[in-house]
Amino acid sequence: MSRAFVNEDAGLDRPDLPELPVPPGPNIMTPRGLAALRDRLARRTTELVALRARHDRLDKLPEAAAERDIRWLEARLKAAVVIDPAAHDLTEVAFGLAVTVADEHGRETTYEIVGEDEADAPSGRIAPTSPLARALIGARIGDVVTWRRPAGTMQLEILRIAHADSPA
């Protein structure tokens, strides 16, 4: 076939992007996580409107990415199950609560157990499915738990349990 009859621009108006994986099952989150997810959806929707309003729309990739992100955010919101940590008493570590632990060297660290979409390890927010959260959930003040990590196990003593927005 002659190259003169090949449309080299075919498919450029609608790039195919792989979908973002949506985990199966409920999306357990705190009220703060729900608000953050809604904010992300609102921002991404506003960005999509701005992208569609561009005069030069030859590159459709940014629009396709925004549309894909919006589909993912909507799916995560549809699966949202909000657990309010304020409903928990502070007798044992539970979802949404902040827990302060001391390691074997006496160093104190505070972690908050939050939903998968809220998790941010550098901020001390960990997902309930993480090995650390699994070790902490259900523990009480004074308990020593074993955190199984790739670098080896670590013993952590539970010092304080608090609501995340309250002072420890």
Phi and psi in radians as a Rosetta constraint file:
Dihedral C 1 N 2 CA 2 C 2 CIRCULARHARMONIC -1.235 0.35
Dihedral N 2 CA 2 C 2 N 3 CIRCULARHARMONIC 2.486 0.35
Dihedral C 2 N 3 CA 3 C 3 CIRCULARHARMONIC -1.122 0.35
Dihedral N 3 CA 3 C 3 N 4 CIRCULARHARMONIC -0.341 0.35
Dihedral C 3 N 4 CA 4 C 4 CIRCULARHARMONIC -1.119 0.35
Dihedral N 4 CA 4 C 4 N 5 CIRCULARHARMONIC -0.390 0.35
Dihedral C 4 N 5 CA 5 C 5 CIRCULARHARMONIC -1.820 0.35
Dihedral N 5 CA 5 C 5 N 6 CIRCULARHARMONIC 0.190 0.35
Dihedral C 5 N 6 CA 6 C 6 CIRCULARHARMONIC -1.736 0.35
Dihedral N 6 CA 6 C 6 N 7 CIRCULARHARMONIC 2.225 0.35
Dihedral C 6 N 7 CA 7 C 7 CIRCULARHARMONIC -1.506 0.35
Dihedral N 7 CA 7 C 7 N 8 CIRCULARHARMONIC 1.736 0.35
Dihedral C 7 N 8 CA 8 C 8 CIRCULARHARMONIC -1.271 0.35
Dihedral N 8 CA 8 C 8 N 9 CIRCULARHARMONIC -0.266 0.35
Dihedral C 8 N 9 CA 9 C 9 CIRCULARHARMONIC -1.624 0.35
Dihedral N 9 CA 9 C 9 N 10 CIRCULARHARMONIC 0.049 0.35
Dihedral C 9 N 10 CA 10 C 10 CIRCULARHARMONIC -1.049 0.35
Dihedral N 10 CA 10 C 10 N 11 CIRCULARHARMONIC 2.307 0.35
Dihedral C 10 N 11 CA 11 C 11 CIRCULARHARMONIC 1.509 0.35
Dihedral N 11 CA 11 C 11 N 12 CIRCULARHARMONIC -0.134 0.35
Dihedral C 11 N 12 CA 12 C 12 CIRCULARHARMONIC -1.331 0.35
Dihedral N 12 CA 12 C 12 N 13 CIRCULARHARMONIC -0.363 0.35
Dihedral C 12 N 13 CA 13 C 13 CIRCULARHARMONIC -1.340 0.35
Dihedral N 13 CA 13 C 13 N 14 CIRCULARHARMONIC -0.302 0.35
Dihedral C 13 N 14 CA 14 C 14 CIRCULARHARMONIC -2.507 0.35
Dihedral N 14 CA 14 C 14 N 15 CIRCULARHARMONIC 1.460 0.35
Dihedral C 14 N 15 CA 15 C 15 CIRCULARHARMONIC -1.136 0.35
Dihedral N 15 CA 15 C 15 N 16 CIRCULARHARMONIC 2.504 0.35
Dihedral C 15 N 16 CA 16 C 16 CIRCULARHARMONIC -1.574 0.35
Dihedral N 16 CA 16 C 16 N 17 CIRCULARHARMONIC 2.093 0.35
Dihedral C 16 N 17 CA 17 C 17 CIRCULARHARMONIC -2.002 0.35
Dihedral N 17 CA 17 C 17 N 18 CIRCULARHARMONIC 2.493 0.35
Dihedral C 17 N 18 CA 18 C 18 CIRCULARHARMONIC -1.149 0.35
Dihedral N 18 CA 18 C 18 N 19 CIRCULARHARMONIC 2.504 0.35
Dihedral C 18 N 19 CA 19 C 19 CIRCULARHARMONIC -1.210 0.35
Dihedral N 19 CA 19 C 19 N 20 CIRCULARHARMONIC 2.611 0.35
Dihedral C 19 N 20 CA 20 C 20 CIRCULARHARMONIC -1.340 0.35
Dihedral N 20 CA 20 C 20 N 21 CIRCULARHARMONIC 2.368 0.35
Dihedral C 20 N 21 CA 21 C 21 CIRCULARHARMONIC -1.176 0.35
Dihedral N 21 CA 21 C 21 N 22 CIRCULARHARMONIC 2.301 0.35
Dihedral C 21 N 22 CA 22 C 22 CIRCULARHARMONIC -1.850 0.35
Dihedral N 22 CA 22 C 22 N 23 CIRCULARHARMONIC 2.004 0.35
Dihedral C 22 N 23 CA 23 C 23 CIRCULARHARMONIC -1.039 0.35
Dihedral N 23 CA 23 C 23 N 24 CIRCULARHARMONIC 2.507 0.35
Dihedral C 23 N 24 CA 24 C 24 CIRCULARHARMONIC -1.273 0.35
Dihedral N 24 CA 24 C 24 N 25 CIRCULARHARMONIC 2.780 0.35
Dihedral C 24 N 25 CA 25 C 25 CIRCULARHARMONIC 1.518 0.35
Dihedral N 25 CA 25 C 25 N 26 CIRCULARHARMONIC -3.041 0.35
Dihedral C 25 N 26 CA 26 C 26 CIRCULARHARMONIC -1.235 0.35
Dihedral N 26 CA 26 C 26 N 27 CIRCULARHARMONIC 2.674 0.35
Dihedral C 26 N 27 CA 27 C 27 CIRCULARHARMONIC -1.861 0.35
Dihedral N 27 CA 27 C 27 N 28 CIRCULARHARMONIC 1.542 0.35
Dihedral C 27 N 28 CA 28 C 28 CIRCULARHARMONIC -1.302 0.35
Dihedral N 28 CA 28 C 28 N 29 CIRCULARHARMONIC 2.295 0.35
Dihedral C 28 N 29 CA 29 C 29 CIRCULARHARMONIC -2.673 0.35
Dihedral N 29 CA 29 C 29 N 30 CIRCULARHARMONIC 2.892 0.35
Dihedral C 29 N 30 CA 30 C 30 CIRCULARHARMONIC -1.512 0.35
Dihedral N 30 CA 30 C 30 N 31 CIRCULARHARMONIC 2.892 0.35
Dihedral C 30 N 31 CA 31 C 31 CIRCULARHARMONIC -1.004 0.35
Dihedral N 31 CA 31 C 31 N 32 CIRCULARHARMONIC -0.651 0.35
Dihedral C 31 N 32 CA 32 C 32 CIRCULARHARMONIC -1.110 0.35
Dihedral N 32 CA 32 C 32 N 33 CIRCULARHARMONIC -0.679 0.35
Dihedral C 32 N 33 CA 33 C 33 CIRCULARHARMONIC -1.154 0.35
Dihedral N 33 CA 33 C 33 N 34 CIRCULARHARMONIC -0.677 0.35
Dihedral C 33 N 34 CA 34 C 34 CIRCULARHARMONIC -1.088 0.35
Dihedral N 34 CA 34 C 34 N 35 CIRCULARHARMONIC -0.795 0.35
Dihedral C 34 N 35 CA 35 C 35 CIRCULARHARMONIC -1.078 0.35
Dihedral N 35 CA 35 C 35 N 36 CIRCULARHARMONIC -0.717 0.35
Dihedral C 35 N 36 CA 36 C 36 CIRCULARHARMONIC -1.140 0.35
Dihedral N 36 CA 36 C 36 N 37 CIRCULARHARMONIC -0.696 0.35
Dihedral C 36 N 37 CA 37 C 37 CIRCULARHARMONIC -1.155 0.35
Dihedral N 37 CA 37 C 37 N 38 CIRCULARHARMONIC -0.711 0.35
Dihedral C 37 N 38 CA 38 C 38 CIRCULARHARMONIC -1.114 0.35
Dihedral N 38 CA 38 C 38 N 39 CIRCULARHARMONIC -0.690 0.35
Dihedral C 38 N 39 CA 39 C 39 CIRCULARHARMONIC -1.095 0.35
Dihedral N 39 CA 39 C 39 N 40 CIRCULARHARMONIC -0.748 0.35
Dihedral C 39 N 40 CA 40 C 40 CIRCULARHARMONIC -1.060 0.35
Dihedral N 40 CA 40 C 40 N 41 CIRCULARHARMONIC -0.729 0.35
Dihedral C 40 N 41 CA 41 C 41 CIRCULARHARMONIC -1.124 0.35
Dihedral N 41 CA 41 C 41 N 42 CIRCULARHARMONIC -0.767 0.35
Dihedral C 41 N 42 CA 42 C 42 CIRCULARHARMONIC -1.087 0.35
Dihedral N 42 CA 42 C 42 N 43 CIRCULARHARMONIC -0.761 0.35
Dihedral C 42 N 43 CA 43 C 43 CIRCULARHARMONIC -1.105 0.35
Dihedral N 43 CA 43 C 43 N 44 CIRCULARHARMONIC -0.773 0.35
Dihedral C 43 N 44 CA 44 C 44 CIRCULARHARMONIC -1.174 0.35
Dihedral N 44 CA 44 C 44 N 45 CIRCULARHARMONIC -0.626 0.35
Dihedral C 44 N 45 CA 45 C 45 CIRCULARHARMONIC -1.147 0.35
Dihedral N 45 CA 45 C 45 N 46 CIRCULARHARMONIC -0.727 0.35
Dihedral C 45 N 46 CA 46 C 46 CIRCULARHARMONIC -1.102 0.35
Dihedral N 46 CA 46 C 46 N 47 CIRCULARHARMONIC -0.723 0.35
Dihedral C 46 N 47 CA 47 C 47 CIRCULARHARMONIC -1.083 0.35
Dihedral N 47 CA 47 C 47 N 48 CIRCULARHARMONIC -0.696 0.35
Dihedral C 47 N 48 CA 48 C 48 CIRCULARHARMONIC -1.118 0.35
Dihedral N 48 CA 48 C 48 N 49 CIRCULARHARMONIC -0.721 0.35
Dihedral C 48 N 49 CA 49 C 49 CIRCULARHARMONIC -1.050 0.35
Dihedral N 49 CA 49 C 49 N 50 CIRCULARHARMONIC -0.758 0.35
Dihedral C 49 N 50 CA 50 C 50 CIRCULARHARMONIC -1.142 0.35
Dihedral N 50 CA 50 C 50 N 51 CIRCULARHARMONIC -0.694 0.35
Dihedral C 50 N 51 CA 51 C 51 CIRCULARHARMONIC -1.122 0.35
Dihedral N 51 CA 51 C 51 N 52 CIRCULARHARMONIC -0.695 0.35
Dihedral C 51 N 52 CA 52 C 52 CIRCULARHARMONIC -1.251 0.35
Dihedral N 52 CA 52 C 52 N 53 CIRCULARHARMONIC -0.337 0.35
Dihedral C 52 N 53 CA 53 C 53 CIRCULARHARMONIC -1.547 0.35
Dihedral N 53 CA 53 C 53 N 54 CIRCULARHARMONIC -0.051 0.35
Dihedral C 53 N 54 CA 54 C 54 CIRCULARHARMONIC -1.104 0.35
Dihedral N 54 CA 54 C 54 N 55 CIRCULARHARMONIC 2.569 0.35
Dihedral C 54 N 55 CA 55 C 55 CIRCULARHARMONIC -1.291 0.35
Dihedral N 55 CA 55 C 55 N 56 CIRCULARHARMONIC -0.729 0.35
Dihedral C 55 N 56 CA 56 C 56 CIRCULARHARMONIC -1.729 0.35
Dihedral N 56 CA 56 C 56 N 57 CIRCULARHARMONIC 1.750 0.35
Dihedral C 56 N 57 CA 57 C 57 CIRCULARHARMONIC -1.967 0.35
Dihedral N 57 CA 57 C 57 N 58 CIRCULARHARMONIC 0.593 0.35
Dihedral C 57 N 58 CA 58 C 58 CIRCULARHARMONIC -1.168 0.35
Dihedral N 58 CA 58 C 58 N 59 CIRCULARHARMONIC -0.643 0.35
Dihedral C 58 N 59 CA 59 C 59 CIRCULARHARMONIC -1.590 0.35
Dihedral N 59 CA 59 C 59 N 60 CIRCULARHARMONIC 1.864 0.35
Dihedral C 59 N 60 CA 60 C 60 CIRCULARHARMONIC -1.592 0.35
Dihedral N 60 CA 60 C 60 N 61 CIRCULARHARMONIC -0.080 0.35
Dihedral C 60 N 61 CA 61 C 61 CIRCULARHARMONIC -1.026 0.35
Dihedral N 61 CA 61 C 61 N 62 CIRCULARHARMONIC -0.784 0.35
Dihedral C 61 N 62 CA 62 C 62 CIRCULARHARMONIC -1.056 0.35
Dihedral N 62 CA 62 C 62 N 63 CIRCULARHARMONIC -0.660 0.35
Dihedral C 62 N 63 CA 63 C 63 CIRCULARHARMONIC -1.159 0.35
Dihedral N 63 CA 63 C 63 N 64 CIRCULARHARMONIC -0.776 0.35
Dihedral C 63 N 64 CA 64 C 64 CIRCULARHARMONIC -1.087 0.35
Dihedral N 64 CA 64 C 64 N 65 CIRCULARHARMONIC -0.683 0.35
Dihedral C 64 N 65 CA 65 C 65 CIRCULARHARMONIC -1.146 0.35
Dihedral N 65 CA 65 C 65 N 66 CIRCULARHARMONIC -0.736 0.35
Dihedral C 65 N 66 CA 66 C 66 CIRCULARHARMONIC -1.114 0.35
Dihedral N 66 CA 66 C 66 N 67 CIRCULARHARMONIC -0.747 0.35
Dihedral C 66 N 67 CA 67 C 67 CIRCULARHARMONIC -1.084 0.35
Dihedral N 67 CA 67 C 67 N 68 CIRCULARHARMONIC -0.743 0.35
Dihedral C 67 N 68 CA 68 C 68 CIRCULARHARMONIC -1.099 0.35
Dihedral N 68 CA 68 C 68 N 69 CIRCULARHARMONIC -0.781 0.35
Dihedral C 68 N 69 CA 69 C 69 CIRCULARHARMONIC -1.081 0.35
Dihedral N 69 CA 69 C 69 N 70 CIRCULARHARMONIC -0.706 0.35
Dihedral C 69 N 70 CA 70 C 70 CIRCULARHARMONIC -1.110 0.35
Dihedral N 70 CA 70 C 70 N 71 CIRCULARHARMONIC -0.731 0.35
Dihedral C 70 N 71 CA 71 C 71 CIRCULARHARMONIC -1.052 0.35
Dihedral N 71 CA 71 C 71 N 72 CIRCULARHARMONIC -0.739 0.35
Dihedral C 71 N 72 CA 72 C 72 CIRCULARHARMONIC -1.132 0.35
Dihedral N 72 CA 72 C 72 N 73 CIRCULARHARMONIC -0.821 0.35
Dihedral C 72 N 73 CA 73 C 73 CIRCULARHARMONIC -1.071 0.35
Dihedral N 73 CA 73 C 73 N 74 CIRCULARHARMONIC -0.734 0.35
Dihedral C 73 N 74 CA 74 C 74 CIRCULARHARMONIC -1.110 0.35
Dihedral N 74 CA 74 C 74 N 75 CIRCULARHARMONIC -0.676 0.35
Dihedral C 74 N 75 CA 75 C 75 CIRCULARHARMONIC -1.150 0.35
Dihedral N 75 CA 75 C 75 N 76 CIRCULARHARMONIC -0.704 0.35
Dihedral C 75 N 76 CA 76 C 76 CIRCULARHARMONIC -1.164 0.35
Dihedral N 76 CA 76 C 76 N 77 CIRCULARHARMONIC -0.657 0.35
Dihedral C 76 N 77 CA 77 C 77 CIRCULARHARMONIC -1.207 0.35
Dihedral N 77 CA 77 C 77 N 78 CIRCULARHARMONIC -0.675 0.35
Dihedral C 77 N 78 CA 78 C 78 CIRCULARHARMONIC -1.088 0.35
Dihedral N 78 CA 78 C 78 N 79 CIRCULARHARMONIC -0.591 0.35
Dihedral C 78 N 79 CA 79 C 79 CIRCULARHARMONIC -1.564 0.35
Dihedral N 79 CA 79 C 79 N 80 CIRCULARHARMONIC 0.037 0.35
Dihedral C 79 N 80 CA 80 C 80 CIRCULARHARMONIC -1.136 0.35
Dihedral N 80 CA 80 C 80 N 81 CIRCULARHARMONIC 2.329 0.35
Dihedral C 80 N 81 CA 81 C 81 CIRCULARHARMONIC -2.217 0.35
Dihedral N 81 CA 81 C 81 N 82 CIRCULARHARMONIC 1.952 0.35
Dihedral C 81 N 82 CA 82 C 82 CIRCULARHARMONIC -1.599 0.35
Dihedral N 82 CA 82 C 82 N 83 CIRCULARHARMONIC 2.249 0.35
Dihedral C 82 N 83 CA 83 C 83 CIRCULARHARMONIC -2.014 0.35
Dihedral N 83 CA 83 C 83 N 84 CIRCULARHARMONIC 2.073 0.35
Dihedral C 83 N 84 CA 84 C 84 CIRCULARHARMONIC -1.481 0.35
Dihedral N 84 CA 84 C 84 N 85 CIRCULARHARMONIC 1.999 0.35
Dihedral C 84 N 85 CA 85 C 85 CIRCULARHARMONIC -1.126 0.35
Dihedral N 85 CA 85 C 85 N 86 CIRCULARHARMONIC -0.352 0.35
Dihedral C 85 N 86 CA 86 C 86 CIRCULARHARMONIC -1.125 0.35
Dihedral N 86 CA 86 C 86 N 87 CIRCULARHARMONIC -0.354 0.35
Dihedral C 86 N 87 CA 87 C 87 CIRCULARHARMONIC -1.349 0.35
Dihedral N 87 CA 87 C 87 N 88 CIRCULARHARMONIC -0.283 0.35
Dihedral C 87 N 88 CA 88 C 88 CIRCULARHARMONIC -1.430 0.35
Dihedral N 88 CA 88 C 88 N 89 CIRCULARHARMONIC 2.427 0.35
Dihedral C 88 N 89 CA 89 C 89 CIRCULARHARMONIC -1.371 0.35
Dihedral N 89 CA 89 C 89 N 90 CIRCULARHARMONIC 3.051 0.35
Dihedral C 89 N 90 CA 90 C 90 CIRCULARHARMONIC -1.852 0.35
Dihedral N 90 CA 90 C 90 N 91 CIRCULARHARMONIC 0.526 0.35
Dihedral C 90 N 91 CA 91 C 91 CIRCULARHARMONIC -1.441 0.35
Dihedral N 91 CA 91 C 91 N 92 CIRCULARHARMONIC -0.465 0.35
Dihedral C 91 N 92 CA 92 C 92 CIRCULARHARMONIC -2.563 0.35
Dihedral N 92 CA 92 C 92 N 93 CIRCULARHARMONIC 2.735 0.35
Dihedral C 92 N 93 CA 93 C 93 CIRCULARHARMONIC -1.153 0.35
Dihedral N 93 CA 93 C 93 N 94 CIRCULARHARMONIC 2.288 0.35
Dihedral C 93 N 94 CA 94 C 94 CIRCULARHARMONIC -2.540 0.35
Dihedral N 94 CA 94 C 94 N 95 CIRCULARHARMONIC 2.968 0.35
Dihedral C 94 N 95 CA 95 C 95 CIRCULARHARMONIC -0.962 0.35
Dihedral N 95 CA 95 C 95 N 96 CIRCULARHARMONIC 2.327 0.35
Dihedral C 95 N 96 CA 96 C 96 CIRCULARHARMONIC 1.552 0.35
Dihedral N 96 CA 96 C 96 N 97 CIRCULARHARMONIC -0.177 0.35
Dihedral C 96 N 97 CA 97 C 97 CIRCULARHARMONIC -1.628 0.35
Dihedral N 97 CA 97 C 97 N 98 CIRCULARHARMONIC 2.747 0.35
Dihedral C 97 N 98 CA 98 C 98 CIRCULARHARMONIC -1.723 0.35
Dihedral N 98 CA 98 C 98 N 99 CIRCULARHARMONIC 2.376 0.35
Dihedral C 98 N 99 CA 99 C 99 CIRCULARHARMONIC -2.245 0.35
Dihedral N 99 CA 99 C 99 N 100 CIRCULARHARMONIC 2.276 0.35
Dihedral C 99 N 100 CA 100 C 100 CIRCULARHARMONIC -1.801 0.35
Dihedral N 100 CA 100 C 100 N 101 CIRCULARHARMONIC 2.258 0.35
Dihedral C 100 N 101 CA 101 C 101 CIRCULARHARMONIC -2.178 0.35
Dihedral N 101 CA 101 C 101 N 102 CIRCULARHARMONIC 2.768 0.35
Dihedral C 101 N 102 CA 102 C 102 CIRCULARHARMONIC -2.066 0.35
Dihedral N 102 CA 102 C 102 N 103 CIRCULARHARMONIC 2.314 0.35
Dihedral C 102 N 103 CA 103 C 103 CIRCULARHARMONIC -1.476 0.35
Dihedral N 103 CA 103 C 103 N 104 CIRCULARHARMONIC -3.044 0.35
Dihedral C 103 N 104 CA 104 C 104 CIRCULARHARMONIC -1.096 0.35
Dihedral N 104 CA 104 C 104 N 105 CIRCULARHARMONIC -0.320 0.35
Dihedral C 104 N 105 CA 105 C 105 CIRCULARHARMONIC -1.779 0.35
Dihedral N 105 CA 105 C 105 N 106 CIRCULARHARMONIC 0.101 0.35
Dihedral C 105 N 106 CA 106 C 106 CIRCULARHARMONIC 1.505 0.35
Dihedral N 106 CA 106 C 106 N 107 CIRCULARHARMONIC 0.018 0.35
Dihedral C 106 N 107 CA 107 C 107 CIRCULARHARMONIC -1.273 0.35
Dihedral N 107 CA 107 C 107 N 108 CIRCULARHARMONIC 2.271 0.35
Dihedral C 107 N 108 CA 108 C 108 CIRCULARHARMONIC -1.694 0.35
Dihedral N 108 CA 108 C 108 N 109 CIRCULARHARMONIC 2.420 0.35
Dihedral C 108 N 109 CA 109 C 109 CIRCULARHARMONIC -2.454 0.35
Dihedral N 109 CA 109 C 109 N 110 CIRCULARHARMONIC 2.490 0.35
Dihedral C 109 N 110 CA 110 C 110 CIRCULARHARMONIC -1.933 0.35
Dihedral N 110 CA 110 C 110 N 111 CIRCULARHARMONIC 2.321 0.35
Dihedral C 110 N 111 CA 111 C 111 CIRCULARHARMONIC -2.144 0.35
Dihedral N 111 CA 111 C 111 N 112 CIRCULARHARMONIC 2.585 0.35
Dihedral C 111 N 112 CA 112 C 112 CIRCULARHARMONIC -2.091 0.35
Dihedral N 112 CA 112 C 112 N 113 CIRCULARHARMONIC 2.265 0.35
Dihedral C 112 N 113 CA 113 C 113 CIRCULARHARMONIC -1.601 0.35
Dihedral N 113 CA 113 C 113 N 114 CIRCULARHARMONIC 1.990 0.35
Dihedral C 113 N 114 CA 114 C 114 CIRCULARHARMONIC -2.260 0.35
Dihedral N 114 CA 114 C 114 N 115 CIRCULARHARMONIC 3.077 0.35
Dihedral C 114 N 115 CA 115 C 115 CIRCULARHARMONIC -1.162 0.35
Dihedral N 115 CA 115 C 115 N 116 CIRCULARHARMONIC 2.821 0.35
Dihedral C 115 N 116 CA 116 C 116 CIRCULARHARMONIC -0.939 0.35
Dihedral N 116 CA 116 C 116 N 117 CIRCULARHARMONIC -0.731 0.35
Dihedral C 116 N 117 CA 117 C 117 CIRCULARHARMONIC -1.286 0.35
Dihedral N 117 CA 117 C 117 N 118 CIRCULARHARMONIC -0.281 0.35
Dihedral C 117 N 118 CA 118 C 118 CIRCULARHARMONIC -1.670 0.35
Dihedral N 118 CA 118 C 118 N 119 CIRCULARHARMONIC -0.304 0.35
Dihedral C 118 N 119 CA 119 C 119 CIRCULARHARMONIC -1.016 0.35
Dihedral N 119 CA 119 C 119 N 120 CIRCULARHARMONIC 2.398 0.35
Dihedral C 119 N 120 CA 120 C 120 CIRCULARHARMONIC -2.729 0.35
Dihedral N 120 CA 120 C 120 N 121 CIRCULARHARMONIC 1.615 0.35
Dihedral C 120 N 121 CA 121 C 121 CIRCULARHARMONIC -0.941 0.35
Dihedral N 121 CA 121 C 121 N 122 CIRCULARHARMONIC -0.774 0.35
Dihedral C 121 N 122 CA 122 C 122 CIRCULARHARMONIC -1.061 0.35
Dihedral N 122 CA 122 C 122 N 123 CIRCULARHARMONIC -0.422 0.35
Dihedral C 122 N 123 CA 123 C 123 CIRCULARHARMONIC -1.607 0.35
Dihedral N 123 CA 123 C 123 N 124 CIRCULARHARMONIC 0.016 0.35
Dihedral C 123 N 124 CA 124 C 124 CIRCULARHARMONIC 1.424 0.35
Dihedral N 124 CA 124 C 124 N 125 CIRCULARHARMONIC 0.226 0.35
Dihedral C 124 N 125 CA 125 C 125 CIRCULARHARMONIC -1.739 0.35
Dihedral N 125 CA 125 C 125 N 126 CIRCULARHARMONIC 2.068 0.35
Dihedral C 125 N 126 CA 126 C 126 CIRCULARHARMONIC -2.097 0.35
Dihedral N 126 CA 126 C 126 N 127 CIRCULARHARMONIC 2.578 0.35
Dihedral C 126 N 127 CA 127 C 127 CIRCULARHARMONIC -1.324 0.35
Dihedral N 127 CA 127 C 127 N 128 CIRCULARHARMONIC 2.592 0.35
Dihedral C 127 N 128 CA 128 C 128 CIRCULARHARMONIC -1.148 0.35
Dihedral N 128 CA 128 C 128 N 129 CIRCULARHARMONIC -0.302 0.35
Dihedral C 128 N 129 CA 129 C 129 CIRCULARHARMONIC -1.525 0.35
Dihedral N 129 CA 129 C 129 N 130 CIRCULARHARMONIC -0.103 0.35
Dihedral C 129 N 130 CA 130 C 130 CIRCULARHARMONIC -1.239 0.35
Dihedral N 130 CA 130 C 130 N 131 CIRCULARHARMONIC 2.645 0.35
Dihedral C 130 N 131 CA 131 C 131 CIRCULARHARMONIC -0.992 0.35
Dihedral N 131 CA 131 C 131 N 132 CIRCULARHARMONIC -0.638 0.35
Dihedral C 131 N 132 CA 132 C 132 CIRCULARHARMONIC -1.155 0.35
Dihedral N 132 CA 132 C 132 N 133 CIRCULARHARMONIC -0.836 0.35
Dihedral C 132 N 133 CA 133 C 133 CIRCULARHARMONIC -1.096 0.35
Dihedral N 133 CA 133 C 133 N 134 CIRCULARHARMONIC -0.698 0.35
Dihedral C 133 N 134 CA 134 C 134 CIRCULARHARMONIC -1.092 0.35
Dihedral N 134 CA 134 C 134 N 135 CIRCULARHARMONIC -0.602 0.35
Dihedral C 134 N 135 CA 135 C 135 CIRCULARHARMONIC -1.251 0.35
Dihedral N 135 CA 135 C 135 N 136 CIRCULARHARMONIC -0.574 0.35
Dihedral C 135 N 136 CA 136 C 136 CIRCULARHARMONIC -1.463 0.35
Dihedral N 136 CA 136 C 136 N 137 CIRCULARHARMONIC -0.647 0.35
Dihedral C 136 N 137 CA 137 C 137 CIRCULARHARMONIC -1.040 0.35
Dihedral N 137 CA 137 C 137 N 138 CIRCULARHARMONIC 2.249 0.35
Dihedral C 137 N 138 CA 138 C 138 CIRCULARHARMONIC 1.632 0.35
Dihedral N 138 CA 138 C 138 N 139 CIRCULARHARMONIC -0.208 0.35
Dihedral C 138 N 139 CA 139 C 139 CIRCULARHARMONIC -1.333 0.35
Dihedral N 139 CA 139 C 139 N 140 CIRCULARHARMONIC 2.722 0.35
Dihedral C 139 N 140 CA 140 C 140 CIRCULARHARMONIC -2.054 0.35
Dihedral N 140 CA 140 C 140 N 141 CIRCULARHARMONIC 2.865 0.35
Dihedral C 140 N 141 CA 141 C 141 CIRCULARHARMONIC -1.003 0.35
Dihedral N 141 CA 141 C 141 N 142 CIRCULARHARMONIC 2.299 0.35
Dihedral C 141 N 142 CA 142 C 142 CIRCULARHARMONIC 1.675 0.35
Dihedral N 142 CA 142 C 142 N 143 CIRCULARHARMONIC -0.340 0.35
Dihedral C 142 N 143 CA 143 C 143 CIRCULARHARMONIC -1.183 0.35
Dihedral N 143 CA 143 C 143 N 144 CIRCULARHARMONIC 2.638 0.35
Dihedral C 143 N 144 CA 144 C 144 CIRCULARHARMONIC -2.000 0.35
Dihedral N 144 CA 144 C 144 N 145 CIRCULARHARMONIC 2.164 0.35
Dihedral C 144 N 145 CA 145 C 145 CIRCULARHARMONIC -1.963 0.35
Dihedral N 145 CA 145 C 145 N 146 CIRCULARHARMONIC 2.763 0.35
Dihedral C 145 N 146 CA 146 C 146 CIRCULARHARMONIC -1.861 0.35
Dihedral N 146 CA 146 C 146 N 147 CIRCULARHARMONIC 2.099 0.35
Dihedral C 146 N 147 CA 147 C 147 CIRCULARHARMONIC -1.704 0.35
Dihedral N 147 CA 147 C 147 N 148 CIRCULARHARMONIC 1.981 0.35
Dihedral C 147 N 148 CA 148 C 148 CIRCULARHARMONIC -1.562 0.35
Dihedral N 148 CA 148 C 148 N 149 CIRCULARHARMONIC 1.972 0.35
Dihedral C 148 N 149 CA 149 C 149 CIRCULARHARMONIC -2.175 0.35
Dihedral N 149 CA 149 C 149 N 150 CIRCULARHARMONIC 2.839 0.35
Dihedral C 149 N 150 CA 150 C 150 CIRCULARHARMONIC -1.017 0.35
Dihedral N 150 CA 150 C 150 N 151 CIRCULARHARMONIC -0.538 0.35
Dihedral C 150 N 151 CA 151 C 151 CIRCULARHARMONIC -1.449 0.35
Dihedral N 151 CA 151 C 151 N 152 CIRCULARHARMONIC 0.045 0.35
Dihedral C 151 N 152 CA 152 C 152 CIRCULARHARMONIC 2.049 0.35
Dihedral N 152 CA 152 C 152 N 153 CIRCULARHARMONIC 2.901 0.35
Dihedral C 152 N 153 CA 153 C 153 CIRCULARHARMONIC -1.330 0.35
Dihedral N 153 CA 153 C 153 N 154 CIRCULARHARMONIC 2.684 0.35
Dihedral C 153 N 154 CA 154 C 154 CIRCULARHARMONIC -2.426 0.35
Dihedral N 154 CA 154 C 154 N 155 CIRCULARHARMONIC 2.378 0.35
Dihedral C 154 N 155 CA 155 C 155 CIRCULARHARMONIC -1.580 0.35
Dihedral N 155 CA 155 C 155 N 156 CIRCULARHARMONIC 2.313 0.35
Dihedral C 155 N 156 CA 156 C 156 CIRCULARHARMONIC -2.221 0.35
Dihedral N 156 CA 156 C 156 N 157 CIRCULARHARMONIC 2.275 0.35
Dihedral C 156 N 157 CA 157 C 157 CIRCULARHARMONIC -1.697 0.35
Dihedral N 157 CA 157 C 157 N 158 CIRCULARHARMONIC 2.311 0.35
Dihedral C 157 N 158 CA 158 C 158 CIRCULARHARMONIC -1.366 0.35
Dihedral N 158 CA 158 C 158 N 159 CIRCULARHARMONIC 2.071 0.35
Dihedral C 158 N 159 CA 159 C 159 CIRCULARHARMONIC -1.754 0.35
Dihedral N 159 CA 159 C 159 N 160 CIRCULARHARMONIC -0.771 0.35
Dihedral C 159 N 160 CA 160 C 160 CIRCULARHARMONIC -2.529 0.35
Dihedral N 160 CA 160 C 160 N 161 CIRCULARHARMONIC 2.591 0.35
Dihedral C 160 N 161 CA 161 C 161 CIRCULARHARMONIC -2.244 0.35
Dihedral N 161 CA 161 C 161 N 162 CIRCULARHARMONIC 2.238 0.35
Dihedral C 161 N 162 CA 162 C 162 CIRCULARHARMONIC -2.530 0.35
Dihedral N 162 CA 162 C 162 N 163 CIRCULARHARMONIC 2.853 0.35
Dihedral C 162 N 163 CA 163 C 163 CIRCULARHARMONIC -1.262 0.35
Dihedral N 163 CA 163 C 163 N 164 CIRCULARHARMONIC 2.476 0.35
Dihedral C 163 N 164 CA 164 C 164 CIRCULARHARMONIC -1.036 0.35
Dihedral N 164 CA 164 C 164 N 165 CIRCULARHARMONIC -0.592 0.35
Dihedral C 164 N 165 CA 165 C 165 CIRCULARHARMONIC -1.588 0.35
Dihedral N 165 CA 165 C 165 N 166 CIRCULARHARMONIC 0.028 0.35
Dihedral C 165 N 166 CA 166 C 166 CIRCULARHARMONIC -1.776 0.35
Dihedral N 166 CA 166 C 166 N 167 CIRCULARHARMONIC 2.695 0.35
Dihedral C 166 N 167 CA 167 C 167 CIRCULARHARMONIC -1.172 0.35
Dihedral N 167 CA 167 C 167 N 168 CIRCULARHARMONIC 2.511 0.35
